[in-house]
Amino acid sequence: MSFLDTSFLIDLLREEKRRTRGPAHQKLEQLSFTPVRLSLFVVCELEAGVSLSASKKERGQIQLLCQHCEVVYPDDRLAPIYGNVLAHLQRQGIPIGVMDLLIGSQALAWDEPLISRNLKDFQKIPNLQLESY
C-alpha cells in the first residue's frame, strides 16, 4: 500500500490532459497492482483546487480518482504523531505547512510510503517513507 500526495495526482491529471505518459504515469505503472490510498487532507487540497478553477470537468476527474483509491480518514493515531512531529520541527526552527504535516503524519500512522514530487517539504518529517517519481 502507498499514499498518494496531491502533487502526484495533479501531475497525473496534467499528463492525462496533455495525453502524455510522463513520470506520474510511469510511477503508477510501477505500482501496478499495489493498492493506493489518499489522505482526506489530499482530497481537501484537490477540492480546493477544483473550487478555485470552477471546472466541472476537473471536479469529475477528481471524483473519479477518489473512487479508485481508498480515502483514509483521521483516526486516534493521527493527533499524537502530528503533535510530536510538529514539536520536534518547531524545536529545531524548521517550518512546515499544516497540510503537508497532516498528510505526512497520516502516512506515518499507517506506516506506509508517501508518493510525492514535493520532497523539499516532506523530507522534513522524520521517519516518513518517501518515494519520488
N, CA, C and O of each residue as an XYZ file, in Angstrom:
532
protein
N       0.842     -1.178      0.000
C       0.000      0.000      0.000
C       0.889      1.244      0.000
O       2.002      1.238      0.525
N       0.376      2.282     -0.588
C       1.059      3.566     -0.618
C       0.027      4.678     -0.555
O      -1.108      4.524     -1.004
N       0.447      5.801      0.012
C      -0.363      7.013     -0.007
C       0.101      7.867     -1.179
O       1.299      7.967     -1.444
N      -0.835      8.474     -1.872
C      -0.512      9.381     -2.970
C      -0.689     10.813     -2.490
O      -1.694     11.142     -1.859
N       0.285     11.663     -2.787
C       0.213     13.072     -2.422
C      -0.491     13.866     -3.515
O      -0.653     13.399     -4.643
N      -0.893     15.046     -3.161
C      -1.585     15.950     -4.083
C      -0.750     16.213     -5.333
O      -1.276     16.212     -6.446
N       0.552     16.438     -5.149
C       1.405     16.745     -6.303
C       1.393     15.610     -7.320
O       1.401     15.851     -8.527
N       1.374     14.378     -6.832
C       1.334     13.226     -7.732
C       0.039     13.219     -8.542
O       0.065     13.028     -9.758
N      -1.078     13.423     -7.876
C      -2.370     13.381     -8.562
C      -2.522     14.528     -9.553
O      -3.080     14.343    -10.634
N      -2.034     15.700     -9.197
C      -2.085     16.837    -10.123
C      -1.236     16.541    -11.352
O      -1.652     16.808    -12.479
N      -0.039     15.984    -11.133
C       0.811     15.633    -12.272
C       0.142     14.576    -13.151
O       0.216     14.644    -14.378
N      -0.502     13.610    -12.525
C      -1.207     12.567    -13.270
C      -2.311     13.179    -14.136
O      -2.453     12.822    -15.305
N      -3.087     14.095    -13.567
C      -4.164     14.747    -14.321
C      -3.617     15.619    -15.447
O      -4.197     15.670    -16.531
N      -2.516     16.297    -15.198
C      -1.906     17.131    -16.249
C      -1.393     16.275    -17.401
O      -1.524     16.642    -18.568
N      -0.809     15.134    -17.058
C      -0.332     14.232    -18.107
C      -1.511     13.707    -18.928
O      -1.420     13.591    -20.150
N      -2.604     13.393    -18.256
C      -3.812     12.945    -18.968
C      -4.311     14.041    -19.914
O      -4.673     13.767    -21.059
N      -4.326     15.268    -19.429
C      -4.810     16.397    -20.240
C      -3.941     16.578    -21.486
O      -4.440     16.879    -22.571
N      -2.613     16.384    -21.305
C      -1.676     16.513    -22.437
C      -1.589     15.243    -23.265
O      -0.951     15.208    -24.317
N      -2.253     14.186    -22.763
C      -2.203     12.876    -23.415
C      -0.774     12.362    -23.559
O      -0.361     11.870    -24.609
N      -0.039     12.498    -22.457
C       1.339     12.014    -22.420
C       1.493     11.019    -21.273
O       0.742     11.038    -20.297
N       2.476     10.165    -21.423
C       2.817      9.218    -20.360
C       4.109      9.710    -19.717
O       5.204      9.312    -20.113
N       3.967     10.580    -18.723
C       5.123     11.165    -18.057
C       5.504     10.414    -16.798
O       5.097      9.269    -16.605
N       6.291     11.060    -15.933
C       6.785     10.415    -14.712
C       5.684      9.909    -13.776
O       5.847      8.861    -13.151
N       4.575     10.629    -13.671
C       3.487     10.187    -12.780
C       2.875      8.883    -13.293
O       2.630      7.961    -12.514
N       2.631      8.808    -14.585
C       2.084      7.573    -15.156
C       3.070      6.415    -15.026
O       2.679      5.279    -14.758
N       4.348      6.716    -15.219
C       5.359      5.678    -15.085
C       5.401      5.136    -13.658
O       5.526      3.929    -13.450
N       5.295      6.030    -12.678
C       5.274      5.586    -11.281
C       4.030      4.753    -11.009
O       4.101      3.738    -10.316
N       2.899      5.172    -11.545
C       1.663      4.430    -11.359
C       1.787      3.027    -11.956
O       1.301      2.058    -11.373
N       2.430      2.920    -13.108
C       2.655      1.608    -13.727
C       3.575      0.747    -12.863
O       3.390     -0.468    -12.782
N       4.569      1.368    -12.214
C       5.453      0.618    -11.311
C       4.666      0.051    -10.131
O       4.951     -1.045     -9.649
N       3.678      0.808     -9.679
C       2.865      0.348     -8.560
C       1.944     -0.790     -8.973
O       1.519     -1.582     -8.131
N       1.637     -0.876    -10.246
C       0.748     -1.845    -10.884
C      -0.417     -2.270     -9.993
O      -1.442     -1.588     -9.961
N      -0.284     -3.356     -9.286
C      -1.416     -3.887     -8.528
C      -1.366     -3.497     -7.047
O      -2.134     -4.020     -6.238
N      -0.474     -2.592     -6.701
C      -0.391     -2.138     -5.318
C      -1.569     -1.211     -5.027
O      -1.736     -0.204     -5.716
N      -2.380     -1.523     -4.036
C      -3.477     -0.615     -3.691
C      -2.923      0.733     -3.218
O      -1.883      0.794     -2.562
N      -3.619      1.786     -3.556
C      -3.181      3.128     -3.168
C      -4.258      3.802     -2.330
O      -5.451      3.525     -2.452
N      -3.784      4.692     -1.481
C      -4.681      5.407     -0.583
C      -4.485      6.901     -0.746
O      -3.431      7.377     -1.168
N      -5.542      7.626     -0.396
C      -5.483      9.078     -0.342
C      -5.845      9.514      1.061
O      -6.832      9.051      1.632
N      -5.050     10.397      1.607
C      -5.419     11.019      2.869
C      -6.605     11.947      2.608
O      -6.700     12.565      1.548
N      -7.491     12.034      3.567
C      -8.589     13.003      3.464
C      -8.042     14.392      3.179
O      -8.686     15.182      2.489
N      -6.862     14.698      3.702
C      -6.285     16.030      3.521
C      -5.831     16.258      2.081
O      -5.833     17.395      1.611
N      -5.447     15.210      1.384
C      -5.143     15.317     -0.048
C      -6.434     15.612     -0.809
O      -6.450     16.463     -1.698
N      -7.499     14.922     -0.470
C      -8.793     15.166     -1.111
C      -9.225     16.609     -0.869
O      -9.748     17.255     -1.777
N      -9.013     17.124      0.341
C      -9.347     18.522      0.644
C      -8.558     19.483     -0.242
O      -9.116     20.450     -0.761
N      -7.262     19.218     -0.416
C      -6.456     20.084     -1.279
C      -6.941     20.028     -2.724
O      -7.002     21.055     -3.400
N      -7.282     18.842     -3.194
C      -7.794     18.701     -4.558
C      -9.110     19.449     -4.725
O      -9.317     20.138     -5.724
N      -9.987     19.314     -3.757
C     -11.278     20.007     -3.816
C     -11.098     21.528     -3.802
O     -11.820     22.246     -4.494
N     -10.155     22.005     -3.031
C      -9.883     23.441     -3.011
C      -9.406     23.917     -4.379
O      -9.824     24.971     -4.859
N      -8.538     23.141     -4.997
C      -8.051     23.493     -6.333
C      -9.154     23.502     -7.366
O      -9.209     24.390     -8.217
N     -10.034     22.517     -7.297
C     -11.161     22.445     -8.232
C     -12.111     23.614     -8.002
O     -12.622     24.195     -8.959
N     -12.349     23.958     -6.753
C     -13.239     25.086     -6.449
C     -12.669     26.402     -6.972
O     -13.409     27.273     -7.429
N     -11.353     26.533     -6.902
C     -10.727     27.747     -7.433
C     -10.827     27.808     -8.952
O     -10.994     28.887     -9.521
N     -10.727     26.663     -9.606
C     -10.770     26.655    -11.072
C     -12.195     26.683    -11.602
O     -12.424     27.087    -12.742
N     -13.156     26.259    -10.788
C     -14.571     26.215    -11.172
C     -14.810     25.362    -12.412
O     -15.731     25.629    -13.183
N     -13.981     24.335    -12.605
C     -14.105     23.463    -13.765
C     -14.903     22.216    -13.399
O     -14.504     21.447    -12.525
N     -16.026     22.024    -14.072
C     -16.839     20.830    -13.835
C     -16.102     19.571    -14.301
O     -16.233     18.506    -13.697
N     -15.336     19.705    -15.371
C     -14.585     18.558    -15.876
C     -13.544     18.119    -14.854
O     -13.390     16.925    -14.593
N     -12.824     19.089    -14.271
C     -11.814     18.746    -13.273
C     -12.455     18.119    -12.042
O     -11.899     17.182    -11.469
N     -13.606     18.617    -11.632
C     -14.304     18.033    -10.482
C     -14.640     16.574    -10.760
O     -14.486     15.723     -9.884
N     -15.094     16.285    -11.959
C     -15.399     14.912    -12.345
C     -14.162     14.035    -12.326
O     -14.231     12.875    -11.920
N     -13.024     14.579    -12.765
C     -11.782     13.819    -12.755
C     -11.351     13.504    -11.319
O     -10.892     12.400    -11.026
N     -11.503     14.475    -10.444
C     -11.144     14.276     -9.034
C     -12.045     13.212     -8.409
O     -11.569     12.335     -7.689
N     -13.325     13.291     -8.682
C     -14.263     12.303     -8.138
C     -13.928     10.903     -8.642
O     -13.989      9.935     -7.884
N     -13.577     10.798     -9.911
C     -13.198      9.504    -10.479
C     -11.928      8.956     -9.817
O     -11.852      7.773     -9.487
N     -10.938      9.826     -9.630
C      -9.712      9.400     -8.950
C     -10.017      8.879     -7.545
O      -9.495      7.845     -7.128
N     -10.860      9.603     -6.829
C     -11.187      9.213     -5.453
C     -11.946      7.890     -5.404
O     -11.851      7.165     -4.414
N     -12.689      7.568     -6.444
C     -13.407      6.297     -6.487
C     -12.459      5.113     -6.646
O     -12.777      3.993     -6.244
N     -11.284      5.371     -7.241
C     -10.326      4.291     -7.492
C      -9.288      4.147     -6.380
O      -8.399      3.300     -6.459
N      -9.405      4.963     -5.364
C      -8.470      4.912     -4.247
C      -9.260      4.826     -2.945
O     -10.406      5.268     -2.864
N      -8.636      4.260     -1.953
C      -9.235      4.273     -0.625
C      -8.931      5.621      0.011
O      -7.765      5.991      0.147
N      -9.956      6.351      0.399
C      -9.765      7.617      1.102
C      -9.693      7.297      2.592
O     -10.605      6.694      3.157
N      -8.596      7.710      3.214
C      -8.342      7.392      4.612
C      -8.649      8.615      5.476
O      -8.146      9.712      5.239
N      -9.479      8.391      6.469
C      -9.883      9.451      7.393
C      -9.025      9.384      8.648
O      -8.527      8.315      9.001
N      -8.848     10.512      9.324
C      -8.044     10.507     10.547
C      -8.631      9.574     11.600
O      -9.848      9.432     11.725
N      -7.734      8.941     12.353
C      -8.169      8.147     13.493
C      -7.358      8.598     14.711
O      -6.648      9.601     14.648
N      -7.463      7.870     15.798
C      -6.839      8.313     17.043
C      -5.308      8.275     17.016
O      -4.675      8.762     17.952
N      -4.700      7.714     15.975
C      -3.242      7.706     15.858
C      -2.693      9.031     15.345
O      -1.539      9.368     15.608
N      -3.514      9.788     14.612
C      -3.012     10.962     13.904
C      -2.553     12.078     14.839
O      -1.442     12.584     14.683
N      -3.368     12.468     15.789
C      -3.049     13.632     16.624
C      -1.722     13.499     17.375
O      -0.930     14.441     17.363
N      -1.448     12.356     18.031
C      -0.157     12.260     18.722
C       1.044     12.329     17.774
O       2.065     12.935     18.101
N       0.917     11.711     16.609
C       2.022     11.759     15.639
C       2.214     13.182     15.148
O       3.339     13.681     15.109
N       1.127     13.836     14.775
C       1.179     15.227     14.311
C       1.830     16.112     15.378
O       2.742     16.886     15.087
N       1.346     15.984     16.615
C       1.867     16.814     17.700
C       3.348     16.587     17.950
O       4.101     17.544     18.134
N       3.772     15.328     17.959
C       5.183     15.018     18.194
C       6.077     15.543     17.082
O       7.136     16.111     17.348
N       5.656     15.355     15.843
C       6.476     15.819     14.715
C       6.523     17.343     14.685
O       7.589     17.921     14.471
N       5.388     18.000     14.896
C       5.376     19.462     14.891
C       6.271     20.011     15.994
O       7.048     20.935     15.753
N       6.174     19.456     17.204
C       7.022     19.915     18.309
C       8.496     19.719     17.975
O       9.319     20.598     18.230
N       8.827     18.559     17.403
C      10.211     18.265     17.017
C      10.721     19.298     16.010
O      11.822     19.825     16.167
N       9.934     19.584     14.992
C      10.349     20.537     13.957
C      10.434     21.955     14.512
O      11.360     22.695     14.179
N       9.479     22.341     15.354
C       9.499     23.692     15.921
C      10.709     23.899     16.825
O      11.299     24.980     16.823
N      11.085     22.887     17.593
C      12.272     22.990     18.456
C      13.530     23.246     17.621
O      14.469     23.901     18.074
N      13.530     22.722     16.406
C      14.692     22.901     15.528
C      14.558     24.125     14.625
O      15.455     24.425     13.837
N      13.438     24.826     14.744
C      13.223     26.012     13.911
C      12.932     25.681     12.463
O      13.222     26.481     11.574
N      12.356     24.502     12.211
C      12.070     24.053     10.845
C      10.592     24.271     10.547
O       9.739     23.632     11.163
N      10.279     25.163      9.613
C       8.865     25.396      9.272
C       8.328     24.298      8.353
O       9.064     23.710      7.561
N       7.032     24.039      8.481
C       6.364     23.075      7.593
C       4.904     23.494      7.486
O       4.323     23.979      8.457
N       4.321     23.314      6.333
C       2.916     23.630      6.123
C       2.013     22.658      6.866
O       2.330     21.476      6.999
N       0.901     23.158      7.340
C      -0.036     22.347      8.109
C      -0.528     21.149      7.301
O      -0.534     20.025      7.803
N      -0.937     21.380      6.061
C      -1.472     20.275      5.257
C      -0.392     19.235      4.965
O      -0.670     18.036      4.992
N       0.830     19.677      4.686
C       1.917     18.718      4.446
C       2.154     17.872      5.693
O       2.359     16.662      5.597
N       2.126     18.508      6.860
C       2.345     17.763      8.092
C       1.192     16.801      8.364
O       1.421     15.685      8.830
N      -0.040     17.213      8.081
C      -1.185     16.308      8.262
C      -1.087     15.105      7.322
O      -1.306     13.968      7.740
N      -0.761     15.355      6.067
C      -0.643     14.274      5.077
C       0.495     13.330      5.462
O       0.328     12.111      5.445
N       1.638     13.890      5.805
C       2.769     13.064      6.207
C       2.500     12.286      7.485
O       2.901     11.129      7.608
N       1.829     12.912      8.428
C       1.502     12.239      9.689
C       0.561     11.068      9.460
O       0.662     10.040     10.131
N      -0.348     11.224      8.516
C      -1.267     10.120      8.245
C      -0.527      8.944      7.614
O      -0.818      7.791      7.936
N       0.414      9.213      6.731
C       1.220      8.130      6.163
C       2.052      7.452      7.250
O       2.207      6.231      7.242
N       2.586      8.237      8.184
C       3.323      7.663      9.319
C       2.420      6.786     10.176
O       2.828      5.708     10.608
N       1.195      7.242     10.424
C       0.263      6.486     11.258
C      -0.032      5.120     10.648
O      -0.207      4.140     11.372
N      -0.087      5.054      9.343
C      -0.375      3.794      8.653
C       0.906      3.038      8.306
O       0.846      1.917      7.801
N       2.067      3.648      8.575
C       3.365      3.054      8.279
C       3.469      2.646      6.810
O       3.870      1.532      6.474
N       3.092      3.595      5.952
C       3.144      3.360      4.507
C       3.867      4.504      3.823
O       3.883      5.620      4.341
N       4.465      4.247      2.669
C       5.169      5.309      1.956
C       4.211      6.341      1.370
O       3.051      6.056      1.071
N       4.744      7.543      1.220
C       4.024      8.633      0.578
C       4.712      8.913     -0.746
O       5.923      9.133     -0.786
N       3.955      8.907     -1.818
C       4.498      9.169     -3.148
C       4.222     10.630     -3.484
O       3.071     11.061     -3.553
N       5.304     11.382     -3.692
C       5.176     12.818     -3.903
C       6.355     13.352     -4.711
O       7.441     12.773     -4.720
N       6.113     14.457     -5.379
C       7.178     15.216     -6.033
C       7.725     16.249     -5.046
O       8.813     16.788     -5.248
N       6.972     16.523     -3.984
C       7.306     17.559     -3.010
C       8.279     17.039     -1.948
O       7.936     16.970     -0.768
N       9.466     16.683     -2.363
C      10.446     16.150     -1.430
C      10.925     17.208     -0.441
O      11.198     16.900      0.719
N      11.026     18.441     -0.896
C      11.560     19.523     -0.061
C      10.826     19.615      1.279
O      11.462     19.714      2.328
N       9.522     19.585      1.248
C       8.747     19.728      2.484
C       8.598     18.411      3.230
O       8.731     18.383      4.453
N       8.328     17.337      2.533
C       8.081     16.069      3.212
C       9.344     15.449      3.804
O       9.254     14.659      4.744
N      10.518     15.791      3.274
C      11.761     15.266      3.847
C      12.011     15.800      5.255
O      12.835     15.255      5.988
N      11.317     16.842      5.628
C      11.450     17.406      6.974
C      10.852     16.484      8.034
O      11.207     16.585      9.208
N       9.959     15.596      7.638
C       9.233     14.748      8.582
C      10.063     13.500      8.881
O      10.266     12.662      8.002
N      10.544     13.375     10.126
C      11.364     12.201     10.463
C      10.619     10.892     10.281
O       9.431     10.782     10.585
N      11.340      9.908      9.780
C      10.848      8.536      9.618
C       9.765      8.362      8.569
O       9.209      7.271      8.444
N       9.449      9.400      7.815
C       8.451      9.276      6.751
C       9.078      8.538      5.573
O      10.123      8.946      5.068
N       8.449      7.463      5.140
C       8.894      6.746      3.953
C       8.408      7.564      2.748
O       7.206      7.732      2.543
N       9.338      8.052      1.979
C       9.004      8.956      0.892
C       9.527      8.397     -0.418
O      10.682      7.984     -0.517
N       8.660      8.390     -1.422
C       9.053      7.943     -2.761
C       8.762      9.063     -3.748
O       7.692      9.672     -3.724
N       9.719      9.321     -4.603
C       9.551     10.324     -5.645
C       9.341      9.622     -6.984
O       9.339      8.393     -7.054
N       9.171     10.386     -8.014
C       8.976      9.832     -9.356
C       9.564     10.761    -10.385
O       9.503     10.475    -11.581
